[in-house]
Amino acid sequence: MSKMKTNRAAAKRFRVTGGGHIRRPKGGAQHNFIGKSRKRRRRLRDNDIVAAGVERRIKILLPYG
């Protein structure tokens, strides 16, 4: 039987933590920073944890997750 393929689009967007959670970058942190407040830009820096309901769907796309 063949191996399960990884969804490449999901692999580029998500990472699995040591505890099995899925990390994702926050949206809106690529351009147009002049229109955003300093507080908002600071919050966009760090990665976020995916919600539990969506996490199950993403783990199907990432067989190693």
CHARMM-style PDB file with segment names, atoms N, HN, CA, C and O in Angstrom:
ATOM      1  N   MET     1       0.843  -1.185   0.000  1.00  0.00      PROA
ATOM      2  CA  MET     1       0.000   0.000   0.000  1.00  0.00      PROA
ATOM      3  C   MET     1       0.889   1.251   0.000  1.00  0.00      PROA
ATOM      4  O   MET     1       1.925   1.296   0.664  1.00  0.00      PROA
ATOM      5  N   SER     2       0.456   2.268  -0.766  1.00  0.00      PROA
ATOM      6  HN  SER     2      -0.385   2.231  -1.306  1.00  0.00      PROA
ATOM      7  CA  SER     2       1.264   3.457  -0.875  1.00  0.00      PROA
ATOM      8  C   SER     2       1.157   4.325   0.372  1.00  0.00      PROA
ATOM      9  O   SER     2       0.220   4.200   1.161  1.00  0.00      PROA
ATOM     10  N   LYS     3       2.136   5.205   0.529  1.00  0.00      PROA
ATOM     11  HN  LYS     3       2.897   5.307  -0.112  1.00  0.00      PROA
ATOM     12  CA  LYS     3       2.146   6.105   1.677  1.00  0.00      PROA
ATOM     13  C   LYS     3       1.124   7.219   1.483  1.00  0.00      PROA
ATOM     14  O   LYS     3       0.765   7.561   0.356  1.00  0.00      PROA
ATOM     15  N   MET     4       0.661   7.783   2.604  1.00  0.00      PROA
ATOM     16  HN  MET     4       0.953   7.505   3.520  1.00  0.00      PROA
ATOM     17  CA  MET     4      -0.278   8.901   2.540  1.00  0.00      PROA
ATOM     18  C   MET     4       0.502  10.179   2.228  1.00  0.00      PROA
ATOM     19  O   MET     4       1.516  10.472   2.861  1.00  0.00      PROA
ATOM     20  N   LYS     5       0.011  10.932   1.242  1.00  0.00      PROA
ATOM     21  HN  LYS     5      -0.813  10.693   0.728  1.00  0.00      PROA
ATOM     22  CA  LYS     5       0.710  12.154   0.845  1.00  0.00      PROA
ATOM     23  C   LYS     5       0.358  13.306   1.774  1.00  0.00      PROA
ATOM     24  O   LYS     5      -0.775  13.422   2.242  1.00  0.00      PROA
ATOM     25  N   THR     6       1.345  14.154   2.034  1.00  0.00      PROA
ATOM     26  HN  THR     6       2.265  14.060   1.654  1.00  0.00      PROA
ATOM     27  CA  THR     6       1.140  15.370   2.814  1.00  0.00      PROA
ATOM     28  C   THR     6       0.555  16.438   1.909  1.00  0.00      PROA
ATOM     29  O   THR     6       1.006  16.603   0.775  1.00  0.00      PROA
ATOM     30  N   ASN     7      -0.431  17.156   2.385  1.00  0.00      PROA
ATOM     31  HN  ASN     7      -0.798  17.021   3.306  1.00  0.00      PROA
ATOM     32  CA  ASN     7      -0.956  18.303   1.648  1.00  0.00      PROA
ATOM     33  C   ASN     7       0.083  19.413   1.748  1.00  0.00      PROA
ATOM     34  O   ASN     7       0.325  19.934   2.837  1.00  0.00      PROA
ATOM     35  N   ARG     8       0.698  19.779   0.629  1.00  0.00      PROA
ATOM     36  HN  ARG     8       0.501  19.356  -0.255  1.00  0.00      PROA
ATOM     37  CA  ARG     8       1.824  20.701   0.638  1.00  0.00      PROA
ATOM     38  C   ARG     8       1.416  22.118   1.035  1.00  0.00      PROA
ATOM     39  O   ARG     8       2.197  22.837   1.658  1.00  0.00      PROA
ATOM     40  N   ALA     9       0.209  22.518   0.681  1.00  0.00      PROA
ATOM     41  HN  ALA     9      -0.425  21.933   0.175  1.00  0.00      PROA
ATOM     42  CA  ALA     9      -0.260  23.855   1.063  1.00  0.00      PROA
ATOM     43  C   ALA     9      -0.375  23.961   2.571  1.00  0.00      PROA
ATOM     44  O   ALA     9      -0.004  24.984   3.147  1.00  0.00      PROA
ATOM     45  N   ALA    10      -0.883  22.918   3.223  1.00  0.00      PROA
ATOM     46  HN  ALA    10      -1.184  22.087   2.755  1.00  0.00      PROA
ATOM     47  CA  ALA    10      -1.021  22.911   4.678  1.00  0.00      PROA
ATOM     48  C   ALA    10       0.351  22.821   5.350  1.00  0.00      PROA
ATOM     49  O   ALA    10       0.571  23.437   6.393  1.00  0.00      PROA
ATOM     50  N   ALA    11       1.267  22.061   4.762  1.00  0.00      PROA
ATOM     51  HN  ALA    11       1.088  21.561   3.915  1.00  0.00      PROA
ATOM     52  CA  ALA    11       2.598  21.888   5.345  1.00  0.00      PROA
ATOM     53  C   ALA    11       3.354  23.210   5.402  1.00  0.00      PROA
ATOM     54  O   ALA    11       4.158  23.428   6.308  1.00  0.00      PROA
ATOM     55  N   LYS    12       3.096  24.102   4.426  1.00  0.00      PROA
ATOM     56  HN  LYS    12       2.443  23.924   3.690  1.00  0.00      PROA
ATOM     57  CA  LYS    12       3.776  25.389   4.401  1.00  0.00      PROA
ATOM     58  C   LYS    12       3.182  26.375   5.398  1.00  0.00      PROA
ATOM     59  O   LYS    12       3.840  27.345   5.774  1.00  0.00      PROA
ATOM     60  N   ARG    13       1.957  26.142   5.827  1.00  0.00      PROA
ATOM     61  HN  ARG    13       1.421  25.355   5.521  1.00  0.00      PROA
ATOM     62  CA  ARG    13       1.258  27.091   6.696  1.00  0.00      PROA
ATOM     63  C   ARG    13       1.234  26.693   8.162  1.00  0.00      PROA
ATOM     64  O   ARG    13       1.120  27.555   9.033  1.00  0.00      PROA
ATOM     65  N   PHE    14       1.339  25.407   8.446  1.00  0.00      PROA
ATOM     66  HN  PHE    14       1.432  24.707   7.738  1.00  0.00      PROA
ATOM     67  CA  PHE    14       1.168  24.918   9.813  1.00  0.00      PROA
ATOM     68  C   PHE    14       2.365  24.118  10.275  1.00  0.00      PROA
ATOM     69  O   PHE    14       3.048  23.478   9.475  1.00  0.00      PROA
ATOM     70  N   ARG    15       2.619  24.158  11.595  1.00  0.00      PROA
ATOM     71  HN  ARG    15       2.064  24.678  12.245  1.00  0.00      PROA
ATOM     72  CA  ARG    15       3.665  23.337  12.213  1.00  0.00      PROA
ATOM     73  C   ARG    15       3.067  22.645  13.429  1.00  0.00      PROA
ATOM     74  O   ARG    15       2.191  23.196  14.097  1.00  0.00      PROA
ATOM     75  N   VAL    16       3.539  21.445  13.713  1.00  0.00      PROA
ATOM     76  HN  VAL    16       4.251  20.998  13.171  1.00  0.00      PROA
ATOM     77  CA  VAL    16       3.051  20.696  14.864  1.00  0.00      PROA
ATOM     78  C   VAL    16       4.000  20.931  16.034  1.00  0.00      PROA
ATOM     79  O   VAL    16       5.215  20.808  15.884  1.00  0.00      PROA
ATOM     80  N   THR    17       3.445  21.271  17.205  1.00  0.00      PROA
ATOM     81  HN  THR    17       2.458  21.371  17.327  1.00  0.00      PROA
ATOM     82  CA  THR    17       4.261  21.485  18.399  1.00  0.00      PROA
ATOM     83  C   THR    17       4.607  20.140  19.029  1.00  0.00      PROA
ATOM     84  O   THR    17       4.092  19.100  18.618  1.00  0.00      PROA
ATOM     85  N   GLY    18       5.471  20.171  20.016  1.00  0.00      PROA
ATOM     86  HN  GLY    18       5.889  21.016  20.350  1.00  0.00      PROA
ATOM     87  CA  GLY    18       5.848  18.946  20.716  1.00  0.00      PROA
ATOM     88  C   GLY    18       4.678  18.290  21.419  1.00  0.00      PROA
ATOM     89  O   GLY    18       4.626  17.066  21.538  1.00  0.00      PROA
ATOM     90  N   GLY    19       3.739  19.099  21.886  1.00  0.00      PROA
ATOM     91  HN  GLY    19       3.781  20.093  21.789  1.00  0.00      PROA
ATOM     92  CA  GLY    19       2.565  18.569  22.571  1.00  0.00      PROA
ATOM     93  C   GLY    19       1.450  18.131  21.648  1.00  0.00      PROA
ATOM     94  O   GLY    19       0.404  17.672  22.109  1.00  0.00      PROA
ATOM     95  N   GLY    20       1.664  18.269  20.324  1.00  0.00      PROA
ATOM     96  HN  GLY    20       2.514  18.641  19.949  1.00  0.00      PROA
ATOM     97  CA  GLY    20       0.669  17.809  19.368  1.00  0.00      PROA
ATOM     98  C   GLY    20      -0.300  18.877  18.900  1.00  0.00      PROA
ATOM     99  O   GLY    20      -1.211  18.582  18.126  1.00  0.00      PROA
ATOM    100  N   HSD    21      -0.125  20.110  19.351  1.00  0.00      PROA
ATOM    101  HN  HSD    21       0.615  20.349  19.980  1.00  0.00      PROA
ATOM    102  CA  HSD    21      -0.990  21.189  18.875  1.00  0.00      PROA
ATOM    103  C   HSD    21      -0.466  21.699  17.531  1.00  0.00      PROA
ATOM    104  O   HSD    21       0.664  21.407  17.140  1.00  0.00      PROA
ATOM    105  N   ILE    22      -1.296  22.453  16.842  1.00  0.00      PROA
ATOM    106  HN  ILE    22      -2.214  22.690  17.159  1.00  0.00      PROA
ATOM    107  CA  ILE    22      -0.920  23.007  15.548  1.00  0.00      PROA
ATOM    108  C   ILE    22      -0.689  24.508  15.705  1.00  0.00      PROA
ATOM    109  O   ILE    22      -1.543  25.222  16.231  1.00  0.00      PROA
ATOM    110  N   ARG    23       0.475  24.984  15.244  1.00  0.00      PROA
ATOM    111  HN  ARG    23       1.169  24.404  14.817  1.00  0.00      PROA
ATOM    112  CA  ARG    23       0.793  26.410  15.271  1.00  0.00      PROA
ATOM    113  C   ARG    23       0.540  27.004  13.904  1.00  0.00      PROA
ATOM    114  O   ARG    23       0.753  26.348  12.884  1.00  0.00      PROA
ATOM    115  N   ARG    24       0.081  28.259  13.881  1.00  0.00      PROA
ATOM    116  HN  ARG    24      -0.092  28.792  14.710  1.00  0.00      PROA
ATOM    117  CA  ARG    24      -0.165  28.953  12.622  1.00  0.00      PROA
ATOM    118  C   ARG    24       0.245  30.411  12.764  1.00  0.00      PROA
ATOM    119  O   ARG    24       0.154  30.977  13.853  1.00  0.00      PROA
ATOM    120  N   PRO    25       0.701  31.033  11.657  1.00  0.00      PROA
ATOM    121  CA  PRO    25       0.976  32.467  11.712  1.00  0.00      PROA
ATOM    122  C   PRO    25      -0.326  33.253  11.701  1.00  0.00      PROA
ATOM    123  O   PRO    25      -1.332  32.780  11.173  1.00  0.00      PROA
ATOM    124  N   LYS    26      -0.316  34.429  12.270  1.00  0.00      PROA
ATOM    125  HN  LYS    26       0.501  34.813  12.699  1.00  0.00      PROA
ATOM    126  CA  LYS    26      -1.515  35.265  12.291  1.00  0.00      PROA
ATOM    127  C   LYS    26      -1.667  35.979  10.961  1.00  0.00      PROA
ATOM    128  O   LYS    26      -0.678  36.349  10.328  1.00  0.00      PROA
ATOM    129  N   GLY    27      -2.905  36.169  10.541  1.00  0.00      PROA
ATOM    130  HN  GLY    27      -3.708  35.869  11.055  1.00  0.00      PROA
ATOM    131  CA  GLY    27      -3.187  36.832   9.270  1.00  0.00      PROA
ATOM    132  C   GLY    27      -2.997  38.336   9.374  1.00  0.00      PROA
ATOM    133  O   GLY    27      -3.124  38.914  10.453  1.00  0.00      PROA
ATOM    134  N   GLY    28      -2.691  38.964   8.248  1.00  0.00      PROA
ATOM    135  HN  GLY    28      -2.587  38.494   7.371  1.00  0.00      PROA
ATOM    136  CA  GLY    28      -2.582  40.419   8.194  1.00  0.00      PROA
ATOM    137  C   GLY    28      -1.233  40.959   8.598  1.00  0.00      PROA
ATOM    138  O   GLY    28      -1.124  42.142   8.922  1.00  0.00      PROA
ATOM    139  N   ALA    29      -0.188  40.128   8.590  1.00  0.00      PROA
ATOM    140  HN  ALA    29      -0.277  39.168   8.327  1.00  0.00      PROA
ATOM    141  CA  ALA    29       1.124  40.581   9.042  1.00  0.00      PROA
ATOM    142  C   ALA    29       2.140  40.620   7.897  1.00  0.00      PROA
ATOM    143  O   ALA    29       3.335  40.446   8.134  1.00  0.00      PROA
ATOM    144  N   GLN    30       1.689  40.844   6.672  1.00  0.00      PROA
ATOM    145  HN  GLN    30       0.718  40.985   6.479  1.00  0.00      PROA
ATOM    146  CA  GLN    30       2.606  40.837   5.530  1.00  0.00      PROA
ATOM    147  C   GLN    30       2.906  42.230   4.980  1.00  0.00      PROA
ATOM    148  O   GLN    30       4.040  42.506   4.589  1.00  0.00      PROA
ATOM    149  N   HSD    31       1.913  43.103   4.945  1.00  0.00      PROA
ATOM    150  HN  HSD    31       0.992  42.879   5.263  1.00  0.00      PROA
ATOM    151  CA  HSD    31       2.144  44.430   4.355  1.00  0.00      PROA
ATOM    152  C   HSD    31       1.149  45.429   4.940  1.00  0.00      PROA
ATOM    153  O   HSD    31       0.309  45.073   5.767  1.00  0.00      PROA
ATOM    154  N   ASN    32       1.257  46.709   4.490  1.00  0.00      PROA
ATOM    155  HN  ASN    32       1.939  46.997   3.819  1.00  0.00      PROA
ATOM    156  CA  ASN    32       0.392  47.803   4.963  1.00  0.00      PROA
ATOM    157  C   ASN    32       0.541  48.049   6.461  1.00  0.00      PROA
ATOM    158  O   ASN    32      -0.452  48.237   7.164  1.00  0.00      PROA
ATOM    159  N   PHE    33       1.757  48.047   6.940  1.00  0.00      PROA
ATOM    160  HN  PHE    33       2.564  47.895   6.369  1.00  0.00      PROA
ATOM    161  CA  PHE    33       1.978  48.234   8.374  1.00  0.00      PROA
ATOM    162  C   PHE    33       1.783  49.686   8.820  1.00  0.00      PROA
ATOM    163  O   PHE    33       1.538  49.946   9.998  1.00  0.00      PROA
ATOM    164  N   ILE    34       1.891  50.616   7.893  1.00  0.00      PROA
ATOM    165  HN  ILE    34       2.090  50.404   6.936  1.00  0.00      PROA
ATOM    166  CA  ILE    34       1.740  52.026   8.266  1.00  0.00      PROA
ATOM    167  C   ILE    34       0.334  52.297   8.786  1.00  0.00      PROA
ATOM    168  O   ILE    34       0.155  53.129   9.676  1.00  0.00      PROA
ATOM    169  N   GLY    35      -0.648  51.616   8.252  1.00  0.00      PROA
ATOM    170  HN  GLY    35      -0.502  50.940   7.529  1.00  0.00      PROA
ATOM    171  CA  GLY    35      -2.032  51.819   8.683  1.00  0.00      PROA
ATOM    172  C   GLY    35      -2.403  51.081   9.945  1.00  0.00      PROA
ATOM    173  O   GLY    35      -3.525  51.220  10.431  1.00  0.00      PROA
ATOM    174  N   LYS    36      -1.489  50.300  10.489  1.00  0.00      PROA
ATOM    175  HN  LYS    36      -0.578  50.187  10.094  1.00  0.00      PROA
ATOM    176  CA  LYS    36      -1.773  49.500  11.684  1.00  0.00      PROA
ATOM    177  C   LYS    36      -1.075  50.109  12.885  1.00  0.00      PROA
ATOM    178  O   LYS    36       0.023  50.654  12.772  1.00  0.00      PROA
ATOM    179  N   SER    37      -1.718  50.012  14.026  1.00  0.00      PROA
ATOM    180  HN  SER    37      -2.610  49.570  14.118  1.00  0.00      PROA
ATOM    181  CA  SER    37      -1.138  50.583  15.241  1.00  0.00      PROA
ATOM    182  C   SER    37       0.044  49.731  15.709  1.00  0.00      PROA
ATOM    183  O   SER    37       0.173  48.567  15.329  1.00  0.00      PROA
ATOM    184  N   ARG    38       0.890  50.320  16.527  1.00  0.00      PROA
ATOM    185  HN  ARG    38       0.785  51.265  16.836  1.00  0.00      PROA
ATOM    186  CA  ARG    38       2.043  49.606  17.053  1.00  0.00      PROA
ATOM    187  C   ARG    38       1.598  48.406  17.878  1.00  0.00      PROA
ATOM    188  O   ARG    38       2.213  47.342  17.819  1.00  0.00      PROA
ATOM    189  N   LYS    39       0.538  48.579  18.638  1.00  0.00      PROA
ATOM    190  HN  LYS    39       0.038  49.444  18.686  1.00  0.00      PROA
ATOM    191  CA  LYS    39      -0.007  47.498  19.462  1.00  0.00      PROA
ATOM    192  C   LYS    39      -0.470  46.320  18.584  1.00  0.00      PROA
ATOM    193  O   LYS    39      -0.230  45.156  18.904  1.00  0.00      PROA
ATOM    194  N   ARG    40      -1.126  46.650  17.494  1.00  0.00      PROA
ATOM    195  HN  ARG    40      -1.321  47.596  17.234  1.00  0.00      PROA
ATOM    196  CA  ARG    40      -1.626  45.616  16.592  1.00  0.00      PROA
ATOM    197  C   ARG    40      -0.482  44.881  15.902  1.00  0.00      PROA
ATOM    198  O   ARG    40      -0.522  43.659  15.761  1.00  0.00      PROA
ATOM    199  N   ARG    41       0.540  45.627  15.472  1.00  0.00      PROA
ATOM    200  HN  ARG    41       0.572  46.620  15.586  1.00  0.00      PROA
ATOM    201  CA  ARG    41       1.699  44.998  14.830  1.00  0.00      PROA
ATOM    202  C   ARG    41       2.413  44.065  15.786  1.00  0.00      PROA
ATOM    203  O   ARG    41       2.873  42.996  15.383  1.00  0.00      PROA
ATOM    204  N   ARG    42       2.514  44.458  17.060  1.00  0.00      PROA
ATOM    205  HN  ARG    42       2.140  45.326  17.387  1.00  0.00      PROA
ATOM    206  CA  ARG    42       3.173  43.636  18.072  1.00  0.00      PROA
ATOM    207  C   ARG    42       2.421  42.327  18.272  1.00  0.00      PROA
ATOM    208  O   ARG    42       3.032  41.269  18.420  1.00  0.00      PROA
ATOM    209  N   ARG    43       1.097  42.404  18.277  1.00  0.00      PROA
ATOM    210  HN  ARG    43       0.601  43.264  18.157  1.00  0.00      PROA
ATOM    211  CA  ARG    43       0.284  41.189  18.458  1.00  0.00      PROA
ATOM    212  C   ARG    43       0.375  40.238  17.271  1.00  0.00      PROA
ATOM    213  O   ARG    43       0.199  39.030  17.428  1.00  0.00      PROA
ATOM    214  N   LEU    44       0.644  40.769  16.096  1.00  0.00      PROA
ATOM    215  HN  LEU    44       0.787  41.751  15.968  1.00  0.00      PROA
ATOM    216  CA  LEU    44       0.724  39.944  14.891  1.00  0.00      PROA
ATOM    217  C   LEU    44       2.050  39.184  14.790  1.00  0.00      PROA
ATOM    218  O   LEU    44       2.177  38.279  13.964  1.00  0.00      PROA
ATOM    219  N   ARG    45       3.034  39.537  15.615  1.00  0.00      PROA
ATOM    220  HN  ARG    45       2.931  40.272  16.285  1.00  0.00      PROA
ATOM    221  CA  ARG    45       4.359  38.930  15.492  1.00  0.00      PROA
ATOM    222  C   ARG    45       4.366  37.434  15.778  1.00  0.00      PROA
ATOM    223  O   ARG    45       4.875  36.654  14.973  1.00  0.00      PROA
ATOM    224  N   ASP    46       3.813  37.031  16.902  1.00  0.00      PROA
ATOM    225  HN  ASP    46       3.399  37.665  17.556  1.00  0.00      PROA
ATOM    226  CA  ASP    46       3.943  35.643  17.350  1.00  0.00      PROA
ATOM    227  C   ASP    46       2.958  34.726  16.646  1.00  0.00      PROA
ATOM    228  O   ASP    46       1.908  35.159  16.172  1.00  0.00      PROA
ATOM    229  N   ASN    47       3.316  33.454  16.590  1.00  0.00      PROA
ATOM    230  HN  ASN    47       4.169  33.102  16.975  1.00  0.00      PROA
ATOM    231  CA  ASN    47       2.403  32.452  16.051  1.00  0.00      PROA
ATOM    232  C   ASN    47       1.297  32.178  17.046  1.00  0.00      PROA
ATOM    233  O   ASN    47       1.418  32.486  18.231  1.00  0.00      PROA
ATOM    234  N   ASP    48       0.211  31.592  16.549  1.00  0.00      PROA
ATOM    235  HN  ASP    48       0.113  31.342  15.586  1.00  0.00      PROA
ATOM    236  CA  ASP    48      -0.961  31.311  17.361  1.00  0.00      PROA
ATOM    237  C   ASP    48      -1.239  29.820  17.305  1.00  0.00      PROA
ATOM    238  O   ASP    48      -0.751  29.129  16.411  1.00  0.00      PROA
ATOM    239  N   ILE    49      -2.017  29.322  18.252  1.00  0.00      PROA
ATOM    240  HN  ILE    49      -2.413  29.884  18.978  1.00  0.00      PROA
ATOM    241  CA  ILE    49      -2.426  27.915  18.262  1.00  0.00      PROA
ATOM    242  C   ILE    49      -3.782  27.813  17.579  1.00  0.00      PROA
ATOM    243  O   ILE    49      -4.671  28.629  17.823  1.00  0.00      PROA
ATOM    244  N   VAL    50      -3.937  26.812  16.725  1.00  0.00      PROA
ATOM    245  HN  VAL    50      -3.215  26.149  16.526  1.00  0.00      PROA
ATOM    246  CA  VAL    50      -5.190  26.600  16.000  1.00  0.00      PROA
ATOM    247  C   VAL    50      -6.254  26.092  16.968  1.00  0.00      PROA
ATOM    248  O   VAL    50      -5.948  25.342  17.895  1.00  0.00      PROA
ATOM    249  N   ALA    51      -7.504  26.499  16.753  1.00  0.00      PROA
ATOM    250  HN  ALA    51      -7.753  27.108  16.000  1.00  0.00      PROA
ATOM    251  CA  ALA    51      -8.622  26.065  17.594  1.00  0.00      PROA
ATOM    252  C   ALA    51      -8.807  24.552  17.490  1.00  0.00      PROA
ATOM    253  O   ALA    51      -8.470  23.945  16.473  1.00  0.00      PROA
ATOM    254  N   ALA    52      -9.340  23.959  18.540  1.00  0.00      PROA
ATOM    255  HN  ALA    52      -9.613  24.452  19.366  1.00  0.00      PROA
ATOM    256  CA  ALA    52      -9.451  22.500  18.633  1.00  0.00      PROA
ATOM    257  C   ALA    52     -10.316  21.904  17.526  1.00  0.00      PROA
ATOM    258  O   ALA    52     -10.002  20.834  17.004  1.00  0.00      PROA
ATOM    259  N   GLY    53     -11.399  22.586  17.166  1.00  0.00      PROA
ATOM    260  HN  GLY    53     -11.654  23.455  17.590  1.00  0.00      PROA
ATOM    261  CA  GLY    53     -12.278  22.061  16.130  1.00  0.00      PROA
ATOM    262  C   GLY    53     -11.621  22.000  14.766  1.00  0.00      PROA
ATOM    263  O   GLY    53     -11.856  21.065  14.001  1.00  0.00      PROA
ATOM    264  N   VAL    54     -10.796  22.994  14.456  1.00  0.00      PROA
ATOM    265  HN  VAL    54     -10.605  23.754  15.078  1.00  0.00      PROA
ATOM    266  CA  VAL    54     -10.107  23.048  13.167  1.00  0.00      PROA
ATOM    267  C   VAL    54      -8.870  22.152  13.184  1.00  0.00      PROA
ATOM    268  O   VAL    54      -8.440  21.640  12.150  1.00  0.00      PROA
ATOM    269  N   GLU    55      -8.314  21.977  14.365  1.00  0.00      PROA
ATOM    270  HN  GLU    55      -8.663  22.393  15.205  1.00  0.00      PROA
ATOM    271  CA  GLU    55      -7.082  21.196  14.511  1.00  0.00      PROA
ATOM    272  C   GLU    55      -7.237  19.783  13.968  1.00  0.00      PROA
ATOM    273  O   GLU    55      -6.329  19.257  13.324  1.00  0.00      PROA
ATOM    274  N   ARG    56      -8.378  19.174  14.226  1.00  0.00      PROA
ATOM    275  HN  ARG    56      -9.115  19.602  14.749  1.00  0.00      PROA
ATOM    276  CA  ARG    56      -8.610  17.807  13.747  1.00  0.00      PROA
ATOM    277  C   ARG    56      -8.571  17.741  12.223  1.00  0.00      PROA
ATOM    278  O   ARG    56      -8.056  16.777  11.659  1.00  0.00      PROA
ATOM    279  N   ARG    57      -9.114  18.761  11.551  1.00  0.00      PROA
ATOM    280  HN  ARG    57      -9.533  19.545  12.009  1.00  0.00      PROA
ATOM    281  CA  ARG    57      -9.139  18.778  10.088  1.00  0.00      PROA
ATOM    282  C   ARG    57      -7.726  18.967   9.535  1.00  0.00      PROA
ATOM    283  O   ARG    57      -7.375  18.366   8.520  1.00  0.00      PROA
ATOM    284  N   ILE    58      -6.927  19.783  10.184  1.00  0.00      PROA
ATOM    285  HN  ILE    58      -7.212  20.272  11.008  1.00  0.00      PROA
ATOM    286  CA  ILE    58      -5.578  20.050   9.695  1.00  0.00      PROA
ATOM    287  C   ILE    58      -4.682  18.826   9.886  1.00  0.00      PROA
ATOM    288  O   ILE    58      -3.815  18.551   9.056  1.00  0.00      PROA
ATOM    289  N   LYS    59      -4.890  18.102  10.968  1.00  0.00      PROA
ATOM    290  HN  LYS    59      -5.594  18.325  11.643  1.00  0.00      PROA
ATOM    291  CA  LYS    59      -4.075  16.909  11.216  1.00  0.00      PROA
ATOM    292  C   LYS    59      -4.309  15.834  10.169  1.00  0.00      PROA
ATOM    293  O   LYS    59      -3.441  14.991   9.944  1.00  0.00      PROA
ATOM    294  N   ILE    60      -5.469  15.853   9.528  1.00  0.00      PROA
ATOM    295  HN  ILE    60      -6.174  16.538   9.711  1.00  0.00      PROA
ATOM    296  CA  ILE    60      -5.719  14.906   8.420  1.00  0.00      PROA
ATOM    297  C   ILE    60      -4.836  15.266   7.235  1.00  0.00      PROA
ATOM    298  O   ILE    60      -4.341  14.383   6.534  1.00  0.00      PROA
ATOM    299  N   LEU    61      -4.635  16.566   7.008  1.00  0.00      PROA
ATOM    300  HN  LEU    61      -5.037  17.283   7.578  1.00  0.00      PROA
ATOM    301  CA  LEU    61      -3.812  17.024   5.897  1.00  0.00      PROA
ATOM    302  C   LEU    61      -2.319  16.807   6.161  1.00  0.00      PROA
ATOM    303  O   LEU    61      -1.528  16.674   5.227  1.00  0.00      PROA
ATOM    304  N   LEU    62      -1.941  16.773   7.456  1.00  0.00      PROA
ATOM    305  HN  LEU    62      -2.583  16.881   8.214  1.00  0.00      PROA
ATOM    306  CA  LEU    62      -0.544  16.550   7.847  1.00  0.00      PROA
ATOM    307  C   LEU    62      -0.444  15.178   8.495  1.00  0.00      PROA
ATOM    308  O   LEU    62      -0.686  15.055   9.695  1.00  0.00      PROA
ATOM    309  N   PRO    63      -0.094  14.140   7.735  1.00  0.00      PROA
ATOM    310  CA  PRO    63      -0.086  12.793   8.309  1.00  0.00      PROA
ATOM    311  C   PRO    63       0.899  12.608   9.450  1.00  0.00      PROA
ATOM    312  O   PRO    63       0.726  11.703  10.267  1.00  0.00      PROA
ATOM    313  N   TYR    64       1.947  13.459   9.529  1.00  0.00      PROA
ATOM    314  HN  TYR    64       2.088  14.194   8.865  1.00  0.00      PROA
ATOM    315  CA  TYR    64       2.893  13.337  10.627  1.00  0.00      PROA
ATOM    316  C   TYR    64       2.412  14.058  11.865  1.00  0.00      PROA
ATOM    317  O   TYR    64       3.095  14.010  12.887  1.00  0.00      PROA
ATOM    318  N   GLY    65       1.248  14.739  11.828  1.00  0.00      PROA
ATOM    319  HN  GLY    65       0.693  14.779  10.998  1.00  0.00      PROA
ATOM    320  CA  GLY    65       0.749  15.574  12.925  1.00  0.00      PROA
ATOM    321  C   GLY    65       0.045  14.847  13.999  1.00  0.00      PROA
ATOM    322  OT1 GLY    65      -0.411  15.461  14.963  1.00  0.00      PROA
TER     323      GLY     65
END
